Amino acid sequence: MIESPPQQLARIAEQLQTSGLNAGTSGNASIRLVDGLLVTPSAVPPDRMTPESMVELSHDGQPRSAGVPTSEWRIHAAIYQQFPEAGAIVHTHSTYATALAVLREDLPAFHYQVAKAGGHLIACAEYAPFGSPELSDAVIAALGNRRACLMANHGMIAYAPTLDAAFALALEVETLCQQYLIARSVGRPHILSAEQMDDVLERFSQYGKPTP
Ligand SMILES: [Zn+2]
């Protein structure tokens, strides 16, 4: 069975809850549509969300269906506009990513999997109020050429071609932040060099391709 975009969003909203990435009504997700975006609703607990709860918006935020969109729809629209390869987005206030974001620190290359986001580190975006155009600008700047970033005193955001891949990347970022903060709390983590991370990025780009 092929899931419709609203069905996918309802399933991921539930997975965000059961995985522990989101609690209560924090966090949100979206899917790119041909000429707009489909986002999770504002202030609806995930256990009450259904495919019908999802809200369709034009690129500039005009509602095309009933319901109130997440107050953070602006960041989603900005990411789709900036990155053509973004097909879906997951945003969380998950505990360890937020803990590092409160310190306003980037996640350095303490583990090779940091390259999963597409670069040598996962940057932390500057603080701006939730839902503001300034926050969208800060997130776009922190993403740079990567697919995930932390958000100061707020949480994190990840995008990918598909919603399942965006969820997997968000889960990866949360796990990495947990590992990094545990290591930091008992010692000084070794950080991989730029050369070592370039090597990992090269290996990731070849991963799964047939050997010539
Ligand atoms: Zn948020």
Residues whose N, C-alpha, C, O or C-beta is under 5 A from the ligand:
A	BS01	ZN	G27
